[in-house]
């Protein structure tokens, strides 16, 4: 298998969000950034408690999205399957050659928790987006049993106006306000801060 996720019960740890998230504060407006950080921490903690919701976290480059996703993966102790979507797109095309696409799709669709980093950053073809749609739609159909977190540099609206029909269908699933919590990270690129 390309990816492996263990299937066992997990419990919330109240301190799963790393302390470093408090350092991801926008210098231009610390009050708004602090409120934004608290909101993101709240929703990630609720996610870990097992409420069955999805999260779509939008933010600029270097705003800590990948850091949060990796912290979430670490604290879910093997239950979460982390994939960078650009790397996943390469694995999808690779699986065509060795006839393992079905196994890959099944593994992603059936992971107890799926963490999809940098969604929308991949350069997609119709085939790639059709494959991603099948994976996401399978998880959507089992939404309460298939919690999923997306990070992206693209807003939901930017995905929704895509010219690719499968990406529009994915955006439609992500628009389900009863399932998906949309969060925006307003932090600036902290990589350049010394």
Backbone as a chain_set.jsonl record, in Angstrom:
{"seq": "XXXXXXXXXXXXXXXXXXXXXXXXXXXXXXXXXXXXXXXXXXXXXXXXXXXXXXXXXXXXXXXXXXXXXXXXXXXXXXXXXXXXXXXXXXXXXXXXXXXXXXXXXXXXXXXXXXXXXXXXXXXXXXXXXXXXXXXXXXXXXXXXXXXXXXXXXXXXXXXXXXXXXXXXXXXXXXXXXXXXXXXXXXXXXXXXXX", "coords": {"N": [[0.835, -1.188, 0.0], [0.383, 2.295, -0.634], [-0.012, 4.316, 1.225], [-0.493, 4.181, 4.753], [-2.792, 3.765, 7.377], [-3.625, 3.435, 10.732], [-6.31, 1.669, 12.275], [-7.892, 2.492, 14.884], [-9.46, 3.331, 18.01], [-9.531, 6.7, 19.159], [-8.657, 9.356, 21.396], [-9.313, 12.703, 22.426], [-6.734, 15.021, 22.956], [-6.255, 17.652, 25.061], [-4.309, 19.515, 24.572], [-3.397, 19.412, 21.923], [-2.842, 21.223, 19.869], [-0.027, 22.865, 18.769], [2.141, 24.914, 20.786], [3.427, 26.789, 19.275], [1.612, 27.843, 17.479], [0.586, 30.088, 18.627], [2.533, 31.887, 18.125], [2.173, 32.555, 15.546], [1.243, 35.167, 14.655], [-0.174, 37.92, 13.102], [1.74, 40.734, 12.334], [0.786, 43.174, 11.534], [-1.798, 43.501, 12.531], [-2.315, 42.626, 15.42], [-4.489, 42.144, 17.212], [-6.706, 41.187, 15.672], [-5.443, 38.975, 14.554], [-4.867, 37.425, 16.813], [-7.448, 36.756, 17.664], [-8.256, 35.324, 15.405], [-6.435, 33.185, 15.526], [-7.312, 31.948, 17.891], [-9.844, 31.114, 17.061], [-9.217, 29.267, 15.018], [-7.779, 27.384, 16.553], [-9.844, 26.517, 18.259], [-11.66, 25.247, 16.452], [-10.045, 23.203, 15.414], [-9.581, 21.736, 17.755], [-12.2, 20.902, 18.302], [-12.56, 19.288, 16.09], [-10.751, 17.218, 16.663], [-12.002, 16.134, 18.853], [-13.813, 14.509, 17.735], [-16.156, 15.184, 16.304], [-16.971, 14.728, 13.752], [-16.891, 16.524, 11.642], [-15.752, 18.322, 8.727], [-12.843, 20.232, 7.84], [-11.876, 23.162, 6.158], [-9.147, 24.889, 5.575], [-8.037, 27.921, 4.701], [-5.331, 29.97, 3.645], [-2.576, 32.27, 3.321], [0.719, 31.857, 1.828], [3.086, 30.286, 3.938], [1.707, 30.65, 6.336], [1.318, 28.842, 8.344], [-0.29, 26.616, 7.918], [0.433, 23.996, 7.017], [2.065, 23.275, 9.137], [0.171, 23.14, 11.217], [-1.401, 21.013, 10.247], [0.411, 18.887, 10.266], [0.951, 18.763, 12.994], [-1.545, 17.996, 13.885], [-1.721, 15.457, 12.695], [0.362, 14.13, 14.066], [-0.65, 14.143, 16.681], [-2.885, 12.594, 16.46], [-2.025, 10.099, 16.488], [-1.346, 8.025, 14.461], [-3.813, 7.509, 13.312], [-4.497, 9.319, 11.392], [-4.155, 10.043, 7.982], [-1.819, 11.672, 6.205], [-1.479, 13.649, 3.353], [0.257, 15.383, 0.864], [-1.177, 17.187, -1.64], [-0.051, 17.744, -4.145], [2.07, 15.897, -4.225], [0.509, 13.634, -4.048], [-0.823, 13.725, -6.496], [1.23, 13.005, -8.225], [1.611, 10.378, -7.352], [-0.827, 9.292, -8.105], [-0.689, 9.339, -10.931], [1.544, 7.688, -11.22], [0.498, 5.311, -10.251], [-1.105, 4.52, -12.3], [0.545, 3.323, -14.176], [1.437, 1.021, -12.853], [-0.88, -0.257, -12.296], [-2.285, 0.144, -9.847], [-4.118, 1.99, -9.046], [-6.748, 1.687, -8.086], [-6.295, 0.526, -5.559], [-4.928, 2.618, -4.302], [-6.884, 4.688, -4.373], [-8.859, 3.467, -2.771], [-7.509, 3.234, -0.334], [-7.126, 5.936, 0.385], [-9.768, 6.849, 0.41], [-10.835, 5.305, 2.435], [-9.401, 5.871, 4.719], [-9.232, 6.47, 8.222], [-9.044, 9.152, 9.067], [-8.454, 11.827, 6.958], [-5.952, 13.974, 5.864], [-5.455, 16.57, 3.813], [-3.096, 18.344, 2.321], [-2.254, 21.512, 0.918], [-4.266, 21.702, -1.063], [-5.46, 22.177, -4.325], [-3.176, 23.334, -5.27], [-1.917, 21.682, -6.967], [-1.168, 20.868, -10.376], [-3.657, 20.18, -12.286], [-5.176, 17.672, -14.343], [-8.074, 16.685, -16.245], [-8.359, 13.99, -15.663], [-6.922, 13.682, -13.239], [-8.417, 15.357, -11.501], [-10.864, 14.046, -11.655], [-10.228, 11.669, -10.381], [-9.518, 12.628, -7.808], [-12.01, 13.695, -7.159], [-13.586, 11.337, -6.968], [-12.438, 10.14, -4.703], [-12.869, 12.124, -2.716], [-15.652, 12.401, -2.875], [-16.486, 9.847, -2.104], [-15.675, 9.914, 0.57], [-17.258, 12.033, 1.382], [-19.824, 10.948, 1.148], [-19.759, 9.278, 3.31], [-19.499, 11.022, 5.419], [-19.654, 11.565, 8.281], [-18.243, 9.461, 9.241], [-15.838, 9.745, 8.081], [-13.833, 11.899, 8.667], [-12.261, 14.812, 7.372], [-9.603, 16.99, 6.542], [-8.673, 19.884, 4.87], [-6.083, 21.917, 3.553], [-5.338, 25.001, 1.968], [-4.112, 27.349, -0.461], [-5.965, 28.622, -1.823], [-9.124, 30.199, -1.906], [-12.416, 28.973, -1.134], [-14.207, 30.05, -3.001], [-12.533, 30.604, -5.174], [-11.892, 28.021, -6.008], [-14.434, 27.171, -6.741], [-15.051, 28.537, -9.079], [-13.588, 27.381, -11.011], [-12.58, 26.133, -14.233], [-12.647, 23.466, -14.553], [-14.796, 20.779, -14.426], [-14.867, 18.64, -12.558], [-13.383, 19.685, -10.441], [-15.085, 21.752, -9.76], [-17.201, 20.196, -8.821], [-16.011, 19.065, -6.58], [-15.64, 21.421, -5.122], [-18.313, 22.005, -4.686], [-18.997, 20.0, -2.844], [-17.427, 20.871, -0.775], [-18.769, 23.134, -0.074], [-20.785, 22.535, 1.644], [-22.236, 23.639, 4.304], [-23.235, 22.423, 6.572], [-21.513, 20.423, 7.077], [-18.823, 21.148, 6.491], [-16.41, 23.194, 7.945], [-15.294, 26.352, 7.305], [-12.279, 27.99, 7.467], [-10.117, 30.796, 7.836], [-6.792, 31.638, 7.714], [-5.202, 34.388, 8.846], [-2.64, 35.092, 9.185], [0.618, 36.412, 8.512], [3.367, 35.518, 6.347], [5.266, 33.625, 8.27], [7.739, 32.558, 7.981], [9.671, 34.319, 7.172], [10.096, 35.867, 9.384], [12.26, 36.785, 11.898]], "CA": [[0.0, 0.0, 0.0], [1.153, 3.521, -0.724], [-0.151, 4.981, 2.515], [-1.036, 3.272, 5.759], [-3.381, 4.409, 8.549], [-4.101, 2.432, 11.675], [-7.724, 1.809, 12.562], [-8.142, 2.28, 16.299], [-10.168, 4.428, 18.658], [-8.632, 7.724, 19.659], [-9.248, 10.329, 22.297], [-8.799, 14.063, 22.265], [-5.808, 15.596, 23.915], [-6.625, 19.062, 25.104], [-3.211, 20.387, 24.15], [-2.802, 18.911, 20.683], [-2.372, 22.316, 19.026], [1.288, 23.248, 19.274], [2.257, 26.256, 21.338], [3.932, 27.685, 18.235], [0.542, 28.532, 16.756], [0.43, 31.402, 19.232], [3.547, 32.759, 17.542], [1.781, 32.873, 14.176], [0.378, 36.331, 14.809], [0.132, 38.957, 12.115], [2.321, 41.915, 12.954], [0.054, 44.376, 11.164], [-3.025, 43.612, 13.305], [-2.23, 41.553, 16.406], [-5.78, 41.833, 17.837], [-7.448, 40.306, 14.765], [-4.701, 37.725, 14.396], [-5.048, 36.633, 18.031], [-8.811, 36.217, 17.592], [-8.228, 34.317, 14.345], [-5.712, 32.03, 16.047], [-8.204, 31.272, 18.843], [-10.903, 30.465, 16.286], [-8.633, 28.09, 14.372], [-7.498, 26.404, 17.604], [-11.129, 25.969, 18.709], [-12.208, 24.314, 15.464], [-9.191, 22.019, 15.347], [-9.858, 20.943, 18.96], [-13.5, 20.255, 18.092], [-12.322, 18.223, 15.116], [-10.087, 16.122, 17.358], [-12.969, 15.507, 19.765], [-14.551, 13.504, 16.988], [-17.491, 15.646, 15.957], [-17.305, 14.277, 12.408], [-16.947, 17.596, 10.656], [-14.59, 18.558, 7.885], [-12.291, 21.587, 7.945], [-11.189, 23.703, 4.986], [-8.349, 26.002, 6.089], [-7.427, 28.744, 3.656], [-4.395, 30.972, 4.136], [-1.468, 32.592, 2.435], [1.943, 31.072, 1.938], [3.842, 30.445, 5.174], [0.868, 31.077, 7.457], [1.268, 27.806, 9.365], [-1.296, 25.582, 7.626], [1.076, 22.681, 7.001], [2.497, 23.052, 10.517], [-1.012, 22.684, 11.949], [-1.811, 19.699, 9.758], [1.372, 17.885, 10.755], [0.716, 18.628, 14.435], [-2.773, 17.211, 14.003], [-1.36, 14.069, 12.363], [1.156, 13.601, 15.174], [-1.47, 13.959, 17.864], [-3.904, 11.573, 16.216], [-1.295, 8.852, 16.724], [-1.438, 6.987, 13.451], [-5.141, 7.4, 12.7], [-4.64, 10.269, 10.29], [-3.336, 9.857, 6.791], [-1.431, 12.985, 5.689], [-0.986, 13.663, 1.977], [0.396, 16.633, 0.137], [-1.943, 16.879, -2.848], [0.857, 17.718, -5.302], [2.722, 14.585, -4.197], [-0.533, 12.648, -4.337], [-1.09, 13.709, -7.936], [2.297, 12.193, -8.83], [1.334, 8.971, -7.022], [-1.975, 8.866, -8.918], [-0.191, 9.033, -12.277], [2.433, 6.526, -11.09], [-0.32, 4.112, -10.037], [-1.656, 4.098, -13.592], [1.508, 2.434, -14.817], [1.542, -0.276, -12.181], [-2.251, -0.757, -12.116], [-2.654, 0.134, -8.434], [-4.939, 3.163, -8.751], [-7.877, 1.274, -7.245], [-5.8, 0.363, -4.193], [-4.632, 3.951, -3.788], [-8.167, 5.356, -4.127], [-9.509, 2.825, -1.633], [-6.778, 3.578, 0.879], [-7.42, 7.328, 0.721], [-11.195, 6.983, 0.707], [-11.197, 4.586, 3.655], [-8.582, 6.28, 5.863], [-10.078, 6.966, 9.305], [-8.996, 10.613, 8.993], [-7.6, 12.208, 5.829], [-5.436, 15.338, 5.917], [-5.022, 16.901, 2.448], [-2.35, 19.6, 2.392], [-2.038, 22.271, -0.327], [-5.282, 21.356, -2.054], [-5.607, 23.177, -5.383], [-1.862, 23.77, -5.755], [-1.481, 20.727, -7.993], [-1.553, 21.197, -11.747], [-4.508, 19.035, -12.541], [-5.842, 17.338, -15.595], [-9.409, 16.146, -15.995], [-8.213, 12.672, -15.043], [-6.522, 13.866, -11.847], [-9.541, 15.883, -10.724], [-11.885, 12.993, -11.581], [-9.774, 10.744, -9.34], [-9.69, 13.32, -6.526], [-13.446, 13.781, -6.898], [-14.07, 10.026, -6.495], [-11.958, 9.964, -3.329], [-13.555, 13.073, -1.837], [-17.076, 12.085, -2.862], [-16.635, 8.658, -1.266], [-15.581, 10.367, 1.958], [-18.425, 12.883, 1.615], [-20.969, 10.059, 1.352], [-19.611, 8.711, 4.652], [-18.874, 12.178, 6.064], [-19.501, 11.479, 9.732], [-17.269, 8.407, 9.513], [-14.622, 10.015, 7.312], [-13.402, 13.283, 8.847], [-11.254, 15.225, 6.399], [-9.129, 18.369, 6.677], [-7.995, 20.41, 3.689], [-5.477, 23.243, 3.607], [-5.196, 25.509, 0.606], [-3.823, 28.76, -0.705], [-7.096, 29.101, -2.615], [-10.401, 30.267, -1.212], [-13.458, 28.111, -1.698], [-14.754, 30.718, -4.193], [-11.59, 30.42, -6.283], [-12.071, 26.651, -6.5], [-15.782, 27.03, -7.303], [-15.144, 29.129, -10.421], [-12.665, 26.666, -11.893], [-13.14, 25.666, -15.505], [-12.691, 22.006, -14.513], [-16.062, 20.353, -13.829], [-14.648, 17.819, -11.366], [-12.976, 20.579, -9.362], [-16.329, 22.412, -9.336], [-17.96, 19.221, -8.034], [-15.336, 19.009, -5.279], [-15.986, 22.672, -4.443], [-19.699, 21.87, -4.245], [-18.977, 19.21, -1.605], [-16.814, 21.71, 0.257], [-19.676, 24.234, 0.275], [-21.788, 22.016, 2.575], [-22.049, 24.302, 5.592], [-23.577, 21.519, 7.652], [-20.414, 19.473, 7.243], [-17.488, 21.732, 6.353], [-16.11, 24.461, 8.593], [-14.317, 27.115, 6.526], [-11.461, 28.862, 8.301], [-9.116, 31.577, 7.121], [-5.633, 32.029, 8.497], [-4.833, 35.74, 8.398], [-1.253, 35.331, 9.531], [1.56, 36.677, 7.434], [4.374, 34.471, 6.168], [6.134, 33.66, 9.437], [9.072, 32.028, 7.665], [10.593, 35.435, 7.023], [10.233, 36.582, 10.65], [13.396, 36.295, 12.709]], "C": [[0.88, 1.252, 0.0], [1.138, 4.266, 0.602], [-0.754, 3.997, 3.5], [-1.607, 4.109, 6.909], [-3.911, 3.321, 9.466], [-5.551, 2.719, 12.024], [-7.954, 1.476, 14.03], [-8.812, 3.512, 16.875], [-9.154, 5.437, 19.196], [-9.389, 8.684, 20.546], [-8.581, 11.676, 22.074], [-7.779, 14.367, 23.348], [-6.058, 17.087, 23.904], [-5.527, 19.97, 24.577], [-2.597, 19.953, 22.833], [-2.29, 20.01, 19.778], [-1.044, 22.806, 19.59], [1.313, 24.682, 19.782], [2.69, 27.252, 20.277], [2.826, 28.398, 17.473], [0.331, 29.925, 17.333], [1.462, 32.397, 18.706], [3.173, 33.196, 16.128], [0.802, 34.042, 14.178], [0.805, 37.405, 13.818], [0.632, 40.21, 12.815], [1.519, 43.171, 12.652], [-1.228, 44.552, 11.968], [-3.08, 42.489, 14.335], [-3.575, 41.176, 17.023], [-6.588, 40.875, 16.959], [-6.757, 38.959, 14.619], [-4.87, 36.833, 15.62], [-6.435, 36.002, 18.056], [-8.881, 35.111, 16.557], [-7.542, 33.045, 14.828], [-6.583, 31.249, 17.021], [-9.311, 30.523, 18.113], [-10.386, 29.191, 15.634], [-8.354, 27.007, 15.411], [-8.784, 25.742, 18.082], [-11.644, 24.914, 17.729], [-11.342, 23.061, 15.312], [-9.402, 21.14, 16.584], [-11.197, 20.223, 18.832], [-13.37, 19.102, 17.104], [-11.738, 16.999, 15.812], [-11.042, 15.415, 18.317], [-13.86, 14.512, 19.038], [-15.946, 13.918, 16.595], [-17.862, 15.354, 14.511], [-17.387, 15.355, 11.35], [-15.677, 17.614, 9.819], [-14.115, 19.98, 8.138], [-11.623, 21.933, 6.621], [-10.475, 24.958, 5.47], [-7.636, 26.687, 4.939], [-6.451, 29.712, 4.312], [-3.275, 31.174, 3.145], [-0.275, 31.68, 2.669], [2.619, 31.346, 3.277], [3.026, 30.838, 6.384], [0.654, 29.976, 8.49], [0.285, 26.679, 9.111], [-0.69, 24.179, 7.669], [1.551, 22.313, 8.401], [1.33, 22.519, 11.349], [-1.421, 21.275, 11.539], [-0.872, 18.603, 10.263], [1.246, 17.688, 12.261], [-0.53, 17.785, 14.683], [-2.481, 15.735, 13.738], [-0.603, 13.42, 13.521], [0.275, 13.267, 16.368], [-2.616, 12.978, 17.67], [-3.285, 10.181, 16.187], [-1.569, 7.748, 15.712], [-2.794, 6.824, 12.803], [-5.278, 8.255, 11.458], [-3.654, 9.955, 9.18], [-3.079, 11.24, 6.205], [-0.941, 12.833, 4.259], [-0.858, 15.1, 1.497], [-0.22, 16.367, -1.23], [-1.069, 16.902, -4.104], [1.597, 16.388, -5.379], [1.725, 13.482, -4.534], [-0.819, 12.581, -5.83], [-0.021, 12.89, -8.663], [2.059, 10.707, -8.561], [0.157, 8.437, -7.835], [-1.504, 8.484, -10.314], [0.731, 7.813, -12.265], [1.617, 5.236, -10.964], [-0.992, 3.635, -11.321], [-0.749, 3.07, -14.25], [1.594, 1.065, -14.169], [0.177, -0.836, -11.769], [-2.668, -0.854, -10.65], [-3.544, 1.311, -8.058], [-6.109, 2.81, -7.842], [-7.473, 1.11, -5.793], [-5.542, 1.716, -3.548], [-5.917, 4.696, -3.456], [-8.844, 4.783, -2.888], [-8.835, 3.203, -0.324], [-7.071, 5.007, 1.329], [-8.879, 7.503, 1.128], [-11.555, 6.351, 2.043], [-10.345, 4.952, 4.865], [-9.493, 6.819, 6.964], [-10.17, 8.493, 9.312], [-8.029, 10.956, 7.865], [-7.239, 13.681, 5.936], [-4.835, 15.655, 4.557], [-4.4, 18.296, 2.44], [-2.157, 20.196, 1.002], [-3.014, 21.882, -1.428], [-5.434, 22.504, -3.054], [-4.282, 23.654, -5.951], [-1.339, 22.867, -6.866], [-1.916, 21.22, -9.371], [-2.346, 20.015, -12.257], [-5.032, 18.91, -13.954], [-7.247, 16.87, -15.238], [-9.314, 14.814, -15.264], [-7.865, 12.798, -13.561], [-7.704, 14.338, -11.015], [-10.69, 14.887, -10.639], [-11.515, 11.996, -10.48], [-9.943, 11.367, -7.962], [-11.166, 13.426, -6.165], [-13.978, 12.449, -6.367], [-13.661, 9.788, -5.042], [-12.756, 10.844, -2.376], [-15.044, 12.764, -1.759], [-17.36, 10.838, -2.023], [-16.599, 9.044, 0.207], [-16.789, 11.222, 2.314], [-19.662, 12.026, 1.896], [-20.946, 9.412, 2.733], [-19.094, 9.78, 5.613], [-18.665, 12.036, 7.562], [-18.462, 10.427, 10.12], [-15.923, 8.681, 8.856], [-14.196, 11.471, 7.451], [-12.225, 13.615, 7.93], [-10.886, 16.681, 6.654], [-8.36, 18.723, 5.417], [-7.28, 21.692, 4.088], [-5.27, 23.688, 2.172], [-4.782, 26.967, 0.61], [-4.947, 29.399, -1.505], [-8.354, 29.133, -1.761], [-11.37, 29.286, -1.856], [-13.995, 28.73, -2.986], [-13.834, 30.575, -5.395], [-11.683, 29.011, -6.859], [-13.394, 26.515, -7.249], [-15.901, 27.59, -8.712], [-14.153, 28.494, -11.398], [-13.361, 26.28, -13.193], [-13.228, 24.145, -15.544], [-13.953, 21.554, -13.772], [-15.877, 19.502, -12.582], [-14.184, 18.657, -10.185], [-14.181, 21.367, -8.856], [-17.167, 21.476, -8.47], [-17.337, 19.049, -6.645], [-15.696, 20.251, -4.474], [-17.42, 22.626, -3.928], [-19.774, 21.072, -2.943], [-18.426, 20.055, -0.453], [-17.71, 22.869, 0.683], [-20.736, 23.807, 1.285], [-21.529, 22.579, 3.972], [-22.42, 23.442, 6.787], [-22.465, 20.544, 7.97], [-19.059, 20.157, 7.342], [-17.402, 23.069, 7.08], [-15.019, 25.137, 7.78], [-13.599, 28.077, 7.461], [-10.456, 29.587, 7.425], [-8.008, 31.951, 8.086], [-5.172, 33.387, 7.98], [-3.38, 36.07, 8.707], [-0.418, 35.616, 8.29], [2.557, 35.528, 7.365], [5.373, 34.557, 7.315], [7.532, 33.147, 9.146], [10.109, 33.148, 7.574], [10.823, 36.211, 8.304], [11.361, 35.965, 11.455], [13.198, 36.678, 14.143]], "O": [[1.975, 1.259, 0.562], [2.163, 4.786, 1.043], [-1.46, 3.072, 3.099], [-0.967, 5.059, 7.36], [-4.574, 2.389, 9.012], [-5.971, 3.875, 12.064], [-8.184, 0.319, 14.381], [-8.743, 4.599, 16.302], [-8.063, 5.069, 19.632], [-10.61, 8.808, 20.455], [-7.448, 11.768, 21.603], [-7.956, 14.005, 24.512], [-6.07, 17.712, 22.844], [-5.808, 21.099, 24.173], [-1.392, 20.109, 22.638], [-1.382, 19.766, 18.983], [-0.957, 23.128, 20.775], [0.601, 25.549, 19.276], [2.359, 28.434, 20.366], [3.067, 29.45, 16.88], [-0.06, 30.844, 16.612], [1.281, 33.609, 18.83], [3.79, 34.107, 15.577], [-0.342, 33.901, 13.744], [1.982, 37.75, 13.712], [0.02, 40.687, 13.77], [1.56, 44.132, 13.42], [-1.711, 45.679, 12.077], [-3.804, 41.511, 14.152], [-3.792, 40.005, 17.333], [-7.097, 39.867, 17.447], [-7.416, 37.92, 14.567], [-5.001, 35.617, 15.485], [-6.58, 34.839, 18.43], [-9.495, 34.072, 16.798], [-8.023, 31.943, 14.563], [-6.597, 30.019, 16.986], [-9.675, 29.415, 18.507], [-11.043, 28.151, 15.691], [-8.658, 25.836, 15.179], [-8.812, 24.529, 18.288], [-12.02, 23.815, 18.137], [-11.871, 21.969, 15.101], [-9.4, 19.914, 16.468], [-11.312, 19.059, 19.214], [-14.004, 18.06, 17.272], [-12.18, 15.874, 15.575], [-10.896, 14.217, 18.562], [-14.586, 13.75, 19.676], [-16.846, 13.079, 16.555], [-18.962, 15.7, 14.081], [-17.907, 15.112, 10.261], [-14.669, 17.0, 10.168], [-14.881, 20.83, 8.593], [-10.905, 21.122, 6.038], [-11.115, 25.974, 5.745], [-6.758, 26.115, 4.293], [-6.709, 30.216, 5.404], [-3.054, 30.359, 2.249], [-0.264, 30.851, 3.579], [2.717, 32.496, 3.704], [3.587, 31.313, 7.372], [-0.122, 30.163, 9.427], [0.046, 25.862, 10.0], [-1.25, 23.279, 8.295], [1.447, 21.155, 8.804], [1.487, 21.556, 12.099], [-1.749, 20.444, 12.387], [-1.318, 17.519, 10.641], [1.413, 16.573, 12.756], [-0.554, 16.957, 15.593], [-2.945, 14.866, 14.476], [-0.9, 12.289, 13.906], [0.442, 12.22, 16.993], [-3.252, 12.576, 18.645], [-3.966, 9.199, 15.89], [-1.982, 6.65, 16.087], [-2.924, 6.074, 11.835], [-6.08, 7.955, 10.573], [-2.487, 9.646, 9.417], [-4.011, 11.909, 5.758], [-0.088, 11.991, 3.977], [-1.751, 15.923, 1.7], [0.172, 15.418, -1.91], [-1.327, 16.144, -5.039], [1.739, 15.813, -6.458], [2.06, 12.518, -5.222], [-1.035, 11.496, -6.372], [-0.33, 12.165, -9.608], [2.279, 9.873, -9.44], [0.142, 7.265, -8.211], [-1.872, 7.427, -10.828], [0.704, 7.002, -13.19], [1.998, 4.197, -11.504], [-1.4, 2.478, -11.419], [-1.214, 2.076, -14.807], [1.799, 0.061, -14.852], [0.099, -1.78, -10.984], [-3.326, -1.815, -10.251], [-3.709, 1.604, -6.873], [-6.424, 3.564, -6.921], [-8.213, 1.505, -4.891], [-5.893, 1.936, -2.388], [-6.034, 5.275, -2.376], [-9.346, 5.532, -2.05], [-9.505, 3.462, 0.676], [-7.245, 5.26, 2.521], [-9.183, 8.223, 2.079], [-12.479, 6.808, 2.715], [-10.548, 4.392, 5.942], [-10.435, 7.555, 6.671], [-11.242, 9.056, 9.535], [-6.913, 10.437, 7.821], [-8.115, 14.534, 6.083], [-3.815, 15.077, 4.182], [-5.104, 19.301, 2.542], [-1.925, 19.474, 0.032], [-2.629, 21.751, -2.59], [-5.527, 23.667, -2.662], [-4.253, 24.305, -6.996], [-0.433, 23.241, -7.611], [-2.925, 21.913, -9.499], [-1.785, 18.979, -12.614], [-5.29, 19.893, -14.648], [-7.567, 16.683, -14.064], [-10.096, 14.541, -14.353], [-8.442, 12.104, -12.724], [-7.971, 13.79, -9.945], [-11.422, 14.881, -9.65], [-12.381, 11.535, -9.736], [-10.449, 10.719, -7.045], [-11.535, 13.268, -5.001], [-14.747, 12.438, -5.406], [-14.455, 9.288, -4.245], [-13.257, 10.373, -1.355], [-15.637, 12.855, -0.684], [-18.364, 10.782, -1.313], [-17.404, 8.555, 1.0], [-17.292, 11.143, 3.435], [-20.455, 12.347, 2.781], [-21.992, 9.039, 3.265], [-18.329, 9.47, 6.526], [-17.589, 12.362, 8.062], [-17.874, 10.496, 11.199], [-14.971, 7.926, 9.056], [-14.194, 12.208, 6.465], [-11.317, 12.806, 7.741], [-11.752, 17.506, 6.947], [-7.508, 17.963, 4.956], [-7.809, 22.475, 4.877], [-5.056, 22.871, 1.276], [-5.06, 27.714, 1.547], [-4.887, 30.585, -1.828], [-8.618, 28.211, -0.99], [-11.162, 28.832, -2.981], [-14.218, 28.016, -3.965], [-14.309, 30.439, -6.523], [-11.566, 28.829, -8.07], [-13.469, 25.829, -8.268], [-16.77, 27.159, -9.47], [-13.918, 29.022, -12.485], [-14.581, 26.123, -13.236], [-13.82, 23.586, -16.468], [-14.15, 21.914, -12.612], [-16.655, 19.628, -11.636], [-14.55, 18.372, -9.045], [-14.292, 21.624, -7.658], [-17.777, 21.913, -7.494], [-18.052, 18.904, -5.654], [-16.017, 20.158, -3.289], [-17.711, 23.151, -2.853], [-20.532, 21.428, -2.04], [-18.892, 19.967, 0.683], [-17.44, 23.519, 1.693], [-21.516, 24.644, 1.74], [-20.706, 22.055, 4.723], [-21.968, 23.703, 7.901], [-22.475, 19.906, 9.023], [-18.237, 19.789, 8.18], [-18.219, 23.962, 6.858], [-13.944, 24.57, 7.583], [-14.229, 28.874, 8.156], [-10.003, 29.064, 6.407], [-8.263, 32.515, 9.15], [-4.796, 33.521, 6.815], [-2.942, 37.203, 8.511], [-0.7, 35.138, 7.191], [2.575, 34.664, 8.241], [6.225, 35.445, 7.34], [8.425, 33.286, 9.982], [11.286, 32.938, 7.868], [11.653, 37.12, 8.332], [11.397, 34.752, 11.661], [14.036, 36.364, 14.988]]}, "num_chains": 1, "name": "protein.A"}
